[in-house]
Amino acid sequence: MTTSNGDSGTSLAVDLNGVAFPTPVLAASGCFGSGREMAAALDVRRIGGIVTKSVTLGPTKGLPTPRMVEVDAGMLNAIGLQNPGVEEFLAKDGPFIASLGAPVILSIAGKSVQEFAQVAIQTRDMPGVVAIEANISCPNVERRNQVFACHPEQAIEVIATMTRLTTLPVFAKLTADVTNIVEIADACVHAGAHGVTLINTLLGMAIDVESFRPRLAAVTGGLSGPAIRPVAIRCVYQVAQALPGVPIIGVGGISTARDAIEFLLAGAWAVQVGTANFANPDATIQIADGIGQFLAARGLSSPADLTGKVERSERVAEPAYRSG
Ligand SMILES: Cc1cc2nc3c(=O)[nH]c(=O)nc-3n(C[C@H](O)[C@H](O)[C@H](O)COP(=O)(O)O)c2cc1C
């Protein structure tokens, strides 16, 4: 695997306070399986890393169809965390992940704190897994289906429990559907999170004006793709400013190297690519190559040279202006 750029002395490797990736471009959860299905289409060892589809305790059937629709500048999905459950995941994907040769982040989701805990225990010694991503952007059935990541005290409960149960670093994956994402990120870090992944999909809805019906069977779903990139960039920027030194993985609407570089400049230490994989399974590799060329052309030696380097002429009072 080549992670350096010819003779230029540029290396694409990144180190997120002890969690190392050969390139800063990972495949996002839910958009790459565990890599097993993609292995036929591309050399998965050239990817910076793979975040698995979120794994839950028991098998989850998912939501009725249609559950993916295209919208302007993105897509809406309401898959409903469909996955075979942790036991089948371990049996089927475990051996593949162990032999993959690319770092894997295991994404865990749950309907209760206990479910997160149980999956963390059952996956504790999985070879090939370098970190856990706690997908806390899902409903807590024990608290009237409130989304964990929308309430600091519920986010804390999950993260504190998981960090007690695993020796792996835990990244909290947050939603931007909150008033103050810094408050949630700060709560997660204080509860023991190694870093944060920003952002999950934004809650959206589309209606077919001919039939008058919602286009998704589940009515609402998660918006992803280029449409959400400015929101994700804003979240990364705000959290990076408030919590310097905390590793941030940026995700949301990345399909080119320039998109990824925008995230690095905002404060991301690495990025993930989701929706773009569906149109171009090679996206993560091409984006990493493009970052390498960008660095080499500027005489920079590492993606870390770009992290948080956005320049502002003067400090704008927070909260930032929304319009007008
Ligand atoms: C079809 C689909 C399935 C997804 N499944 C998951 C999931 O299981 N767990 C999770 O944390 N995020 C999931 N996501 C969210 C992505 O990981 C990512 O955060 C989001 O799509 C924004 O990135 P993008 O604009 O590059 O797609 C899913 C996204 C899509 C489009």
The ligand as a MOL file (V3000), in Angstrom:
LIG
                    3D

  0  0  0     0  0            999 V3000
M  V30 BEGIN CTAB
M  V30 COUNTS 31 33 0 0 0
M  V30 BEGIN ATOM
M  V30 1 C -28.0410 4.4090 3.0090 0
M  V30 2 C -27.3710 4.9630 4.2340 0
M  V30 3 C -27.2390 4.1670 5.3610 0
M  V30 4 C -26.6090 4.6690 6.5040 0
M  V30 5 N -26.4770 3.8670 7.6020 0
M  V30 6 C -25.8150 4.3540 8.6930 0
M  V30 7 C -25.5790 3.5190 9.8210 0
M  V30 8 O -25.9280 2.3260 9.8410 0
M  V30 9 N -24.9590 4.0630 10.8890 0
M  V30 10 C -24.5110 5.3640 10.9090 0
M  V30 11 O -23.9210 5.7990 11.8990 0
M  V30 12 N -24.6900 6.1640 9.8320 0
M  V30 13 C -25.3270 5.6900 8.7430 0
M  V30 14 N -25.4980 6.5070 7.6520 0
M  V30 15 C -24.9940 7.8890 7.6890 0
M  V30 16 C -23.6330 8.0160 6.9980 0
M  V30 17 O -22.6470 7.2390 7.6550 0
M  V30 18 C -23.1860 9.5060 6.9730 0
M  V30 19 O -23.0270 9.9790 8.2940 0
M  V30 20 C -24.1780 10.3990 6.2610 0
M  V30 21 O -24.7700 9.7470 5.1550 0
M  V30 22 C -23.5400 11.7000 5.7710 0
M  V30 23 O -22.4800 11.4490 4.8800 0
M  V30 24 P -22.6540 11.4600 3.2640 0
M  V30 25 O -23.3260 12.7470 2.9190 0
M  V30 26 O -21.2630 11.3380 2.7340 0
M  V30 27 O -23.5060 10.2920 2.9280 0
M  V30 28 C -26.1270 6.0070 6.5100 0
M  V30 29 C -26.2630 6.8080 5.3520 0
M  V30 30 C -26.8670 6.3000 4.2220 0
M  V30 31 C -26.9920 7.1920 3.0010 0
M  V30 END ATOM
M  V30 BEGIN BOND
M  V30 1 1 1 2
M  V30 2 1 2 3
M  V30 3 2 2 30
M  V30 4 2 3 4
M  V30 5 1 4 5
M  V30 6 1 4 28
M  V30 7 2 5 6
M  V30 8 1 6 7
M  V30 9 1 6 13
M  V30 10 2 7 8
M  V30 11 1 7 9
M  V30 12 1 9 10
M  V30 13 2 10 11
M  V30 14 1 10 12
M  V30 15 2 12 13
M  V30 16 1 13 14
M  V30 17 1 14 15
M  V30 18 1 14 28
M  V30 19 1 15 16
M  V30 20 1 16 17
M  V30 21 1 16 18
M  V30 22 1 18 19
M  V30 23 1 18 20
M  V30 24 1 20 21
M  V30 25 1 20 22
M  V30 26 1 22 23
M  V30 27 1 23 24
M  V30 28 2 24 25
M  V30 29 1 24 26
M  V30 30 1 24 27
M  V30 31 2 28 29
M  V30 32 1 29 30
M  V30 33 1 30 31
M  V30 END BOND
M  V30 END CTAB
M  END
